[in-house]
Amino acid sequence: MGLTKYIPENDIPNKVSPPVYIEKFFIDDSMISNWQDLEFEYGKNTARFFYTGLSFKDEDDVCYKYKLEGYDRKWSEVTKKTEVRYTNLNNGNYTFKVTARNGDGYWSENPAGISFLILPPFWKTWWFILIVLMLTIIVIYTLFLLKTSQIRCRAELLEQKIKKRTKELQDSEEKFRTMIEHSNDMIWALDEKGNFLYFNRKLMEATGHKLEDEIGKSFSTIIFPEDLDKIRKIFMETMEGKSQSYETRIFDFENKILFLSVNTAPIIKNGKVVGTISFGRDITEQKKIQEDQLKSSKLESIGILAGGIAHDFNNILTSVIGNISLAKLYSKPEDRVFRPLEKAEKSSMQAQKLTLQLLTFARGGTPIKRTTHTGDLIKNFTIYLPASEKEAPVEIENNMKEELIKGKGKILMMDDEKVVRDVSGEILEYMGYTVKYAEEGGKAVELYKEAEKTGQSFDAVILDLTVPGGMGGEETIKKLFEINPEVKVIVSSGYSDSPIMSNFREYGFSGVISKPYKIQELSEILNRVIKNAEK
């Protein structure tokens, strides 16, 4: 009996890519032998594939990945199964592909593949659709002819009624017509059914409607839909003998909306109400002025509310995103918790966009400009934009842990929110900085003076722009410049629409960062500001 000695260094890896073959192909329960120009009728919706890969070292270590193009969006997980089954396939083109990997990790150079087509059902074929379309056209045309005939008959009856009513009114209306034709008010008369009997020149001039086009038609055709129920009720009450005043909206000839102030009264003949007469004045401009004033007042109130909400919400998001970023730093990309943390971070940043939109629509503001690549912004159209001499930041893949720029030095951080100070301070300490805190500008100035006196100057200062009830960033930086004209200050705020945030250099700041911010943004800005100070 002898002994066998295994020397790992002498174990040569198998670099030969394993060939892979599709051995069998079934549709439903029928094996397909001829794989050329495969077409199957609709309803043949179950496919099975049997495949194998050859390894000249150890066939038990061969693994596979497969994909059915037209069904799968991506390759399957690595598996040792040599059979795969697909069910409930719709009509369409499919291509099955499979590739193999040997025990030393080398994949097949060329995947094995087979293509086939499942035909559509007859009701999706062009000839069936054409037949249905032709039948539909025939039915529609027949209905059109019937409807046209009905309309023609109604038009003839209506014309006869109009002629009869017009003749009855001609004798008694001449004097009245002369008076109302020269009136500064819009005047119109309706019969007992609400159809136009007459309207004057002023109404025609104001609306563009012609008497010959509208006479005999219902007044409801020019009334704004939302006012129609109210006007019908007023008309019925007037027909009962009640005079009324009201406001309404009507359409002119170009479908523009006019606001009218109207007085209406019943027309009485032989003791019976036979219609109504109305006097209207155009108050469109007056309404527009009132609405503009109301909108302006509402927008001002919304802007104030939106600014406060956005500021507070962005402070909360800063704490949330900061803590998520810390949790990511204390974990690894392969940890199960890492992916949910990334998703939570992304969702939190989406919430920031909502606050930006709210401020933009409610208060306006100047955007903060950043350098970026245009590849992801421009799709299938051409625009001209000014180029920047700055290098755009490199986009980091979502599935990789973003690089954090660490540093050293002393940082003075001023923010009125404790949650922001806590999380930002922990992040800065993780980066390698020493941090001092202030809840408002006055305290920050005292700490900066003390550090200058003791020769332990701060390398950078982060100031919150807005501090309710205290000194904010704009006033604080002026005080700091009096102490040290070379001080390097970064401005931070949840009010992204402030002109200071978009033109920070004009106010003496060396950098800007909007709340909520990601940890990588904070590290990059600090690194840039401190390095520039050292130069």
LUMLUMLUM-28508 format. One record per residue (C-alpha): residue number from 1; x, y, z. Coordinates in steps of 0.001 Angstrom, whole numbers. Each point is the difference from the previous one (the first is absolute). Layout:
    k       px       py       pz
  NUM        X        Y        Z
...
% end
This chain:
    k       px       py       pz
    1        0        0        0
    2     1373     3394     -981
    3     -845     3626      717
    4    -1152     2644    -2446
    5     1218     3517      458
    6    -2152     2866    -1383
    7     1890     3124     -981
    8    -2481     2889     -701
    9     2619     1975    -1956
   10      147    -2813    -2589
   11    -3771       11     -526
   12     -382     1731    -3375
   13    -3400     1763     -514
   14    -2085    -1063    -2964
   15      -96     3088    -2238
   16    -1846    -1758    -2814
   17    -3496     1486     -333
   18    -2567    -2809      210
   19    -2026     -490    -3199
   20    -3748       40      623
   21    -2715    -1745    -2035
   22    -3805      -31      -72
   23     -917    -3695     -105
   24    -3801       57     -148
   25    -2765     2519     -604
   26    -3667     -617      847
   27    -3101     2094     -798
   28    -2798    -1099     2336
   29      695    -3777       95
   30     1344     -328    -3545
   31     3745     -306     -622
   32     1179     2153    -2928
   33     2667    -1629    -2144
   34      377     2537    -2823
   35     1076     3356     1454
   36      -62     2050    -3209
   37    -2682     2732     -559
   38    -1996    -1053     3050
   39    -3595     1324      129
   40    -2713    -1234     2359
   41    -3688      788       89
   42    -1557     2124     2713
   43     -674    -1986     3174
   44     3281    -1926     -199
   45     1303     1865     2994
   46     2197    -2422     1969
   47     3658     -464     -973
   48     2636    -2310     1544
   49     3703      -11     -710
   50     2600    -2658      886
   51     3660      989     -250
   52     3468    -1140     1098
   53     3522     1405      265
   54     3232    -1986     -366
   55     2982      360     2314
   56     3209    -1872     -578
   57      912      177     3668
   58    -3103     -591     2108
   59    -3502       -4    -1530
   60    -1635      103     3445
   61     1312     3533      474
   62    -1648     1374    -3165
   63    -2549     2804      706
   64    -2431     1791    -2307
   65    -1806     3278     -663
   66    -2922      286    -2419
   67    -2349     2632    -1416
   68    -3104      -67    -2224
   69      161     3234    -2014
   70    -3480     1376     -484
   71     -976    -1251     3494
   72     2942      471     2427
   73     1482     3436      547
   74     3335    -1356     1234
   75     1990    -3211      372
   76    -1012    -2484     2668
   77     1970     -597     3161
   78     2886    -2502     -306
   79    -1406    -3527      310
   80      939    -3639     -541
   81    -3403     -854    -1454
   82      164    -1392    -3548
   83    -3700      518     -720
   84    -2243     3079       -8
   85    -3730      323     -650
   86    -2014     3121    -1040
   87    -3801      154      132
   88    -2725     2423    -1102
   89     2031     1437    -2885
   90    -1793     2657    -2039
   91      279      321    -3758
   92     3272     1504    -1198
   93     3642     -713     -879
   94     2172    -1817     2563
   95     3664    -1036      146
   96     1243    -2375     2704
   97     3686      355      912
   98     2117    -2010     2462
   99     3660      289     1023
  100     2168    -2244     2212
  101     2837      556     2491
  102     2643    -2576     1041
  103     1171     -530     3562
  104     2809     2539     -399
  105    -2389     2817     -937
  106      412       99    -3792
  107    -3238      586    -1968
  108     -868    -1235    -3476
  109     1225     2300    -2744
  110    -3214     -413    -2003
  111    -3360     -738     1644
  112    -2185    -2653    -1610
  113    -3278     1308    -1353
  114    -3266     -836    -1742
  115    -2626     2418    -1413
  116    -3723     -536     -594
  117    -3234     1902     -655
  118    -3431     -436     1600
  119    -2605     1272    -2463
  120    -2729     2429     1125
  121    -3667    -1096      328
  122    -2283      633    -2932
  123    -1614     3013     1684
  124     3380     1743      -27
  125      698     -661    -3692
  126     -103     2827    -2538
  127    -2834    -1474    -2059
  128    -2287     -406     3042
  129      730     3549     1184
  130     -678     1293    -3538
  131    -3390    -1737     -124
  132    -1019     1426     3392
  133     1152     3466    -1071
  134    -2025     -145    -3230
  135    -3140    -1143     1847
  136      445     2795     2522
  137      319     2606    -2764
  138    -3174    -1300    -1677
  139    -1970      191     3277
  140     1293     3502      785
  141     -824     1243    -3486
  142    -3528    -1428      206
  143     -573     1684     3368
  144     1392     3219    -1422
  145    -2525      -43    -2849
  146    -2867     -633     2434
  147     1148     2769     2316
  148      412     2426    -2893
  149    -3551     -695    -1129
  150    -1350      603     3509
  151     1933     3258      308
  152    -1304     1190    -3365
  153    -3600     -679     1071
  154      484     1783     3307
  155     1615     2943    -1758
  156    -2994      342    -2318
  157    -2460     -126     2911
  158     2093     2499     1921
  159      104     2344    -2955
  160    -3780     -106     -276
  161     -415      788     3696
  162     2468     2877     -209
  163    -1830     1568    -2912
  164    -3311     -280     1812
  165     1315     1484     3267
  166     1878     2772    -1792
  167    -3103     1128    -1859
  168    -2022      147     3229
  169     2557     2247     1666
  170      881     2279    -2903
  171    -2946     2367      419
  172      516      680     3701
  173     3788      -90       93
  174     1052     2768    -2404
  175       -6     2816     2536
  176     1473    -2188     2689
  177     2715    -1228    -2411
  178     1179     3523     -804
  179      448      761     3687
  180     1894    -3096      943
  181     2170      -15    -3155
  182     1702     3196     1215
  183      305    -1054     3635
  184     3411     -249     1725
  185    -1189    -3204     1646
  186     -104    -3439    -1589
  187    -3688     -822     -369
  188    -1524    -3320     -984
  189    -3462    -1579      101
  190     -884    -3681      491
  191    -3228    -1853     -649
  192    -1704    -2217     2574
  193     2333    -2891     -890
  194     3172     1992      394
  195      693      465    -3714
  196     1333     3287    -1381
  197    -2655     2304    -1451
  198     2284     2978     -384
  199     3197     1694     1185
  200     1281     3483     -715
  201     2978     1452    -1814
  202     1985      505     3221
  203      -92    -3749      725
  204     1090     -776    -3545
  205     2911     2460      272
  206     1103    -1357     3378
  207     -262    -3710     -800
  208      245     -292    -3786
  209    -3175    -2127     -115
  210    -2385      852    -2847
  211    -3728      178      522
  212     -767    -2050    -3110
  213     2243    -2821     1290
  214    -1365     -118     3540
  215    -3698      825     -280
  216    -2170    -2981      914
  217     2891    -1702     1802
  218      156     -617     3743
  219     1791     2584     2137
  220     1886    -2904     1607
  221     2292     -275    -3048
  222     1967     3112     1025
  223     -113     -485     3790
  224     3129    -1232     1796
  225     -731    -3652     1015
  226      605      500     3731
  227    -2536     2868       77
  228    -2662    -1802    -2017
  229    -1986    -1543     2884
  230     -134     3349     1806
  231    -1170     1862    -3134
  232    -2679    -2606     -767
  233    -1356      403     3521
  234      -31     3785     -360
  235    -1795     -316    -3358
  236    -2702    -2239     1505
  237     -516     2406     2918
  238     -230     2939    -2430
  239    -2613    -1895    -2020
  240    -1980     -147     3240
  241      -33     3820       66
  242     3068      796     2136
  243     2540     2657    -1055
  244     3615     -803      943
  245     3630     1198      -67
  246     2987    -2305     -362
  247     3474     -505    -1460
  248      896    -2634    -2574
  249     2628    -1037    -2560
  250     -668     -370    -3726
  251     2021     -988    -3074
  252      649     2482    -2767
  253      291     -989    -3675
  254     3660    -1058      504
  255     -859    -2048     3130
  256     1555     2591     2300
  257    -1711      421     3366
  258    -1763     3251      881
  259    -1364      916     3444
  260    -3404     1724       -1
  261    -1996     1810     2652
  262    -3642     -649     -942
  263    -3463     1295      912
  264    -2863    -2135    -1323
  265    -3785      439       34
  266    -3055    -1879    -1332
  267    -1746      960    -3273
  268    -3749       42      665
  269    -2655     -171    -2720
  270    -3714     -170      735
  271      792     -670     3661
  272     2233    -2931     -821
  273     3813     -273      128
  274     1098     -828    -3551
  275     3761      498      335
  276     2756     1993     1659
  277     2047     3091     -793
  278     3504      534     1369
  279     2418     2936      246
  280     3663     -834      394
  281     3262     1911      456
  282     3515    -1329     -678
  283     1966     -149     3284
  284     2802    -2241    -1321
  285     2807     2494      666
  286    -1328      748     3472
  287      -80    -3752      799
  288     3497     -461    -1375
  289     1360     2730     2261
  290    -1737    -1541     3020
  291     1309    -3488     -832
  292     3545     1292     -525
  293     -104     1725     3363
  294    -1304    -3150     1670
  295     2612    -2206    -1691
  296     2764     2373      991
  297    -1146      -53     3619
  298     -279    -3796       16
  299     3382     -497    -1650
  300     1651     2283     2537
  301    -1520    -1991     2868
  302      881    -3311    -1638
  303     3555     1207     -609
  304      509      851     3674
  305    -1500    -3319     1088
  306     1947    -1961    -2618
  307     3291     1580     1007
  308     -495     -922     3648
  309    -1100    -3536     -821
  310     2884     -518    -2434
  311     2559     1291     2519
  312    -1245    -2216     2829
  313     -476    -3003    -2272
  314     3471      356    -1483
  315     1483      126     3504
  316    -1792    -3266      801
  317     1169    -1509    -3309
  318     3566     1070      789
  319     -165    -2035     3208
  320    -1650    -2970    -1749
  321     2420      -65    -2955
  322     2981      609     2272
  323     -866    -2939     2233
  324     -633    -2211    -3023
  325     3401     1015    -1382
  326     1652     -861     3313
  327    -1754    -3367       26
  328     1337     -655    -3526
  329     3506      928     1112
  330     -193    -2482     2870
  331    -1174    -2772    -2341
  332     1363    -1699    -3110
  333    -1508     -132    -3526
  334     -471    -3741      332
  335    -1983      320     3265
  336    -3746     -604     -313
  337     -726     3340     1658
  338     2094     1998    -2518
  339    -2480     -135    -2889
  340    -3029     1112     2120
  341     2127     2857     1341
  342      779     1114    -3556
  343    -3707      -96     -898
  344     -921     1962     3122
  345     2661     2598     -822
  346    -1254      334    -3565
  347    -3619      389     1153
  348     1052     2664     2508
  349     1773     1956    -2737
  350    -3182     -236    -2107
  351    -1839     1678     2873
  352     2463     2899     -310
  353    -1136      508    -3608
  354    -3580      428     1216
  355     1015     2856     2292
  356     1951     1628    -2843
  357    -3055     -208    -2265
  358    -2214     1421     2732
  359     2277     3010      449
  360      391      508    -3758
  361    -3755      110     -673
  362     -934     1944     3128
  363     2807     2558      305
  364     2260     -289    -3024
  365     3713      350      661
  366     3403     -408    -1635
  367     1261    -3574     -428
  368     3354    -1206     1329
  369     2266     -782    -2978
  370     2148    -3129     -199
  371     2312    -1351    -2692
  372    -1215    -3270    -1492
  373      182    -2263    -3049
  374    -2621      595    -2707
  375     -234    -3604    -1162
  376    -2826     -925     2348
  377    -1851     3270     -566
  378     -213      120    -3814
  379    -2071    -2674    -1781
  380     -831      194    -3722
  381     -118     3769     -360
  382     2539     2715     -538
  383      637     2961     2287
  384     2890     2468      477
  385     1340      589     3521
  386     3031     1950     1278
  387     2848    -2379      783
  388     1827      113     3323
  389     3771     -164      417
  390     -531    -1909     3246
  391      143    -3764      -17
  392    -3331    -1661      690
  393      -65    -2347     3002
  394      348    -3687     -831
  395    -3274    -1871      395
  396      324    -2992     2335
  397    -1910    -3192     -706
  398    -2868     -620     2399
  399     1195    -3487      907
  400     3429     1255     1159
  401      846     1670     3279
  402      617     3654     -765
  403     3487     1288      723
  404      292     2242     3050
  405     2716     2659       72
  406     1459       37     3487
  407     2051     2826     1426
  408     1302     1630     3142
  409     -319     3333     1706
  410    -2382     1957     2231
  411    -3549      781    -1110
  412    -2395     2474     1616
  413    -3615     -910     -700
  414    -2951     2319      703
  415    -3583    -1262     -368
  416    -3099      743     2060
  417    -1271    -3626     -260
  418     1588    -2417     2474
  419     -798    -3046    -2166
  420     1945     1582    -2860
  421     2940      882     2258
  422       77    -3525     1434
  423      -42    -1941    -3241
  424     2240     2420    -1908
  425     2471       39     2862
  426      194    -3789       91
  427      521      -51    -3783
  428     2771     2602      207
  429     1728    -1910     2777
  430     -226    -3173    -2084
  431     1752     1884    -2809
  432     2840      852     2349
  433     -846     3560     1054
  434     -238     1538     3482
  435    -3325     1807      447
  436    -1284     2858     2177
  437    -3711      889       51
  438    -2111     3163      261
  439    -3780      300      -87
  440       10     3566    -1369
  441     2327     2589    -1529
  442      890     1886     3186
  443     1314    -3171     1629
  444     1916     -872    -3181
  445     1762     3410       39
  446     1023     -489     3672
  447     1449    -3459     -712
  448     1884     1309    -3045
  449     1492     2939     1991
  450     1117    -2350     2771
  451     1651    -2374    -2492
  452     1871     2858    -1696
  453     1327     1275     3336
  454     1329    -3418     1011
  455     1613     -646    -3390
  456    -2336    -2909     -761
  457    -1809     1471    -3000
  458    -2797    -1803    -1757
  459      789    -1299    -3488
  460    -3587      533    -1154
  461    -3354     1229     1309
  462    -3455    -1348     -964
  463    -2823     2517      573
  464    -3752     -557     -120
  465    -1465     2846    -2069
  466    -3264      414     1946
  467     -206      -73     3819
  468    -3432     1019     1363
  469      481     2309     2988
  470     3794      100     -405
  471     2878     1155    -2188
  472      -43    -1761    -3382
  473     2765     -783    -2456
  474     -114     3282    -1980
  475      624     2143     3075
  476     2391    -2483     1619
  477     2450      -79    -2939
  478      361     3789      212
  479     1024     -335     3651
  480     2460    -2780     -845
  481     1629     2096    -2753
  482      642     2720     2584
  483     1955    -2574     2028
  484     1757    -1711    -2923
  485     -376     1225    -3623
  486     1331    -3390    -1191
  487    -2668    -2079     1744
  488    -1439    -2825    -2139
  489    -3775     -314      449
  490    -2503    -2422    -1527
  491    -3654     1072      -13
  492    -2740    -2596      554
  493    -3782      347      -30
  494    -3300    -1715     -612
  495    -1172     3192    -1794
  496     1500     -880    -3382
  497    -1737     2958    -1697
  498     2053     2608     1865
  499     2212     2159    -2287
  500     2880     -609     2418
  501     -146    -3729     -791
  502      207      571    -3754
  503     2560     2868      138
  504     1910     -962     3138
  505     3371     1408    -1124
  506    -1470     3499     -297
  507     -740     -176     3737
  508     3503    -1193      947
  509     -698    -3725      391
  510     2525    -2539    -1301
  511    -2540    -2778     -574
  512    -3683     -894      151
  513    -1943    -3141      906
  514    -3786     -370       37
  515    -1899    -1981     2589
  516     -492    -2872     -119
  517     3457     -995    -1195
  518     1723    -3314     -491
  519     3144     -791     1925
  520     2051     -111    -3212
  521    -1066     3568     -859
  522     1088     1246     3416
  523     3383    -1767     -212
  524      683     1316    -3516
  525     -870     3627      824
  526     2043        2     3209
  527     2970    -1569    -1783
  528     -142     2609    -2782
  529     -392     2994     2322
  530     2807    -1077     2369
  531     2392     -869    -2857
  532     -601     3375    -1632
  533      690     1665     3337
  534     3317    -1875      300
  535     1029     1148    -3491
% end
